[in-house]
């Protein structure tokens, strides 16, 4: 089977020679650790979403799309000392970042968000003018001449937008307002939120339209991150009122233009919202964070085969060594046999994982994917 045939068969519960082998990537701090442990880091390109042949990771192709504001806000430093830096980013958010442990701009801890660009409808109008989905700057130059012929002959999955480029509804609004501001605005400024959600649906549809007029794609994944460990950051009632009808409109558009699957990327525990996602036409969920009790065996029993499952490999287990890794991977055998499941680590690999343990994980996972573990 080629990579495209294998992916479609796995998603559609058909026989496969093996399940696709995908991973998300590693922290820059992890890469540094592995180099100190003797790995020649120049062997790999470290962008694992499109694959990494030297690690056995299968290829995928992501159609370039820039999500950013055009024009963006100008970067500005407000305060800096030996320990922290406070700055405004290109989205207009004011953040305080801890310098200690940073590698290549990646922090060891999340920034503290101090201010956000949208508080009122007038603020939102200023942001909207920066979000023309058809701006030529959003696409690879001459993509219709350079890429379309190859896309039509592809033997690997083709996806619209790099990871997180296709921000969904909650993710986008949270970036503009912050979690607290958005939570209040659902109740205090419903007209503003309705307008943001409607605009987001229009943006996602019009961004994809030029591409889908030239080629089909295998999937689009909407980045949402709308849950924490114990549940979603908004209730099903709020989701159904503000997001569900817009999500359904986006899903219907993409599927009516030849897209096979639509997925949602969210950390945490989104289970209370999964029935609404499925009713809107969402086909898969990823990455199934184990620290939030996202057990794929239980999720399959609860939601059935209509919900495909990606991820679910507990990154914390990789620290524990070969015996724990073997036991963890063996727990996935029923899902591998059934189909509709692509195991990956449930986020990027943190720096407490040794190169030896990660190599062992890849070796044993390859056996799992072939059904011989």
N, C-alpha and C positions, 0 to 999 in steps of 0.2 A: 504494500500500500504506500502511496505517497503521503506527505504530511497533511494535505487537505482531505484526502479520502479518510485517513485515520481519524482526524478531528471530527468530521461529520458523523462517521460511524459511531465513535465514542459518545457523541452527544445524542445520537438517535437510538442508542441501546442496540446497536448492531454488532456483529462479531468484528473484532480487530486483531491484528497481529500483536499489537501492544497499545497501551494507552499513551497519549501524548505526554512528553516530558518537558515541563515548563517550570520556571522559577522566576521570582520577582527581582532579586538582587541582594546586595549586602550594604551595610553601612560603610562609609569611607573608613571609619575606625576599625571595622572588621578587616577590610583590605590591608590596612597598616599592620594589624596583628598578624595576619597570615604571611605578610612579607617578612616580618620579624621571625616567623617560624620556618622560613626557608623557601616560601613559594616565590617563584619568578612571576611577579604580577603582570609583567609585560606580555605573558602568554594569552591573556584574556582581554576583552574589550570592556567588560564590566557594565555593559548595558544589556541586561539579560532578557528583557521583555521580547526583543526580536530574536532571541535564541543565543546560544553559545556552543558551537560545534565541539570545541575541545572539552567541554563538560558533558557532552551528550544531550544538550538542550535543543529542542526542535525549533526550526525557524517559524516566525510569524512576520507579517509586514504591516506596519502601521502607517496609514496615510497621514502625511504631515498636515497639521492644522494648529494655528496659534490661537489660543484662547484669550490672550491678554487684552487689556483695555488699549484702544488706539484713539488718541494718544494716552499713554500711561501717565501716572503721576511721577514727578521728578524725585529721584532718590535724594534724601536729605538726612544728614546726621544732626540730631538735636543735642546729644550728650554722649560723651565717651570717657571711660576711665580704664584702669588696668583690668577691671573685672567684667564690665558690661559695656554695651553700646546700645543707645536708643536712637531709632531712625524711622523715617517714613519710607515704606516700600512702594513698588510701582502700582499697587492697588489702592494706595492712599491710606493704608493702615499704619498706625504708629506702634512699634514693637520695641521691647527691651530684650536683648539677647545676651546670654552668658557666653563669654569668650572661652572659658576653660574647656578643654577637650575638643574644641572645634577642629574639623579637618575638612579642607576644601569647601568651606562655607556651610558644612553640615554640623549642626549642634549635637551635643550629647544630651541636651534636654530641650523641651519645647520653649519657644519664646513666650514672654509675657506680652499679651496684646493690650495696649493702653487706649487705643481709639480706632474708630472705623469710619469710613467715608459716608455711609448712608444712615441718617437719622430721621430724615423727613422726605416728603415727596419731592421737594425742590432738589435735595441732594441726589435723589434717584434720577431725576431728569438729567442732571449733569453727567451721571454715570451712563445713562442710556445712549447719549450721543457718542460715547466712546465704544459702543458695542454694535457696530455694523457688521453682521455676520458675513457679508459678501465682500468685504474689503480685500483687495488682491494681496495685501500683506499677510493675510491669514493662511495662504496656501503656498506650496512650493512653486516658484516661478516656472511657467510653461509645463505644469504638471500634466495638462491634457495632451500635450504632444509627447512628453518624455516618458510618461508612466502608463497610460491607459492600455496600450498594446500588451505590455508585460502583465498588467493586472488580469487581463482577459485570458492569459495563458497560464496563470499561476498554478502551482502545485503545493501551495501552503496557504494557511488562513490569511485573509486580508481584513484589516480592521480600520474603521474610521477613527482617526485621532489617536495620538500617543496616550499612554496612561495618564489619567486626570485631565487631559485636554478637553474631554467632553464632560465638563462638570455638570452634574445634575441640578436639581432644583434646591434642595436643602443646602447642599454644599455651597452653591453660588451665593445664596442669600446670607448664609452664615459668614462667608468671606466679606460680604459688603457691610454687615451689621453686627457681627459677633454673635455668639450663642445667646448671651443674655438679652442683647438688643432685639434679636430676632424673636426670641421667646415671648417677650412683651408685645412686640409688634403684631404677632398673630391675633392678639386680642385688642390692642389699643389702636392699631392702624391697619385694619383689614384691607382697606382699599389699596394701600401701598403694597401689601404683600400679594394681593391678587394681581396687581399690575406687574410686579416683579416676576411672578410665576408665569403669567401669560407671555411676557416678553421672553422669558427663558425658553419656553416651548417654541416660540417663533424663531429664536436664535438657533436652537438645535436643529430645527427643520431646515431653515434656509442655509445653514452652514453645510449640511449634508447634501442638499439638493443638487448642486453642480456635479458633485462626485457621483451620486446615484443616477444621474442622467447619462453617465459614461460607463459605469461598471456596477456590478453587484458587490456586496461585501459579506463576509461571514457573520460578523457581529459588530455591535457598538456596545460599549459598557459605560454606564453613567456613574461617575464618581459622586458618592453621596456622603459617606461617613456621618450618618445620622443617628448613631446609637453609641451608648456607653456600655459598661460591663453588665449593668442590670436591666437594660432595656433602651428603647428609643428615646431620643431627645424631644420628640413631639408625639402626641397621642394619635391613635388611629383616626379619631374623629377629626382632629386638626389636619392630619395628612389627607384624609378623604375630601375635606372641604377645599384645601388650597392646592394640593399637589396632584392628587390622583387623576382628575380630569385632564390636566396638562400632560402628565406622564402618558396616559392612554393615547392622547393625540400624537405624541412623539413616536410611541411604539407603533401605532397604526401606520404612520407615515413611512417609517423605515421598513417595516415588513411589507407594505404595499409596493415598495420599490426594490424588492428582492433580497432584503437583509434576512438572513436565516434566524439569527438569535439576538435578543437584547438582554443585557445583564446589568446588575447593579453591584457596585463596589462599595461596601461599607464595613468598617470595623465594628466592634462591639456586638451587642445582642439586638438584632432588629426583628425578632420573631413576631412581635405583635403587629408588625406592618407587612409581614410576608403575604398574608392572604390578599391584601390590596395590591401588592406588587404583581402577584400572579394573575389576579383578575384583570389588571391593566395589560397583561401580555408579556411580562418579564419571564425569561426562560432560565436564567441562572443567577446564582448569588456567589459572591467571592469577597474576602478570603476566608470566611468562617473562623473567626478568632477564637482559639481554644480557651484563652484566659476569660472569655465571656461565655463559656460553656456552650460553644457552638459545635456540638458533636454531630458529624454528618450522618452517622447511623440513625440517630434519633430524629434528625431533620428529615431523612428519607421516609421513615415510618410515619412522621407527622404530616408531611406535605406531598408525599407521593412522587412518582416519576416525572411529573410535569415540571418540577423544580430540579434543574441540574445543579450540581454542587461542585465548586472549585475551591481548592485550598485545603484547610483543616489539619495540616501537619503542624503540630505544636512546636514552635521554635525553642521553647524551654526544654523540650526533651533532648534536643541535639547536644545540650551541655552535659547530659548524663551518661553519655558513652554508648558503646555498641549494643549492650544487652537491652537497654531502654529503647534505643532506636529500633531494634528488631521487633520488640513487642509492640511498639506504637505502630509501625508500618503493617504488621500482621493484622492489626485491628481493622485495616481498610480492605482486606481481601474480599469480604462480601460485596462491597460497593464496586470494586474493580471487576468482579465477575458479573455484576448486574449491569454496569454501564452508567452513563450520565454523570460520571465523577472524574475529575482531573485533580489529583493531589498535588499541592504545592505547599511550601512553608507559608504560614499564615501572616507573613509580612516579610520585610527585608531581614536578612540574617544579622543579628546583633553581635557585638564584639566579644561576648563571653563564649562564643562558639569557636572551638579550635579548628584549624584547617584539617587536622586528622579526622575529627568527628564529622566535619562536613563531607569530606571525601567518602567516609564510610557510609554516610546517609545516602549520597548519590549512588554508590555502588549497590546498596540494598534496595533503594527505590527503583533502580533500573530492573531488578529482578521482580519487584512487585508489579511494575507496569507490564511485564511480560507474563505475569501469572505463574512465576516459578519461585516465589519467595517461600 
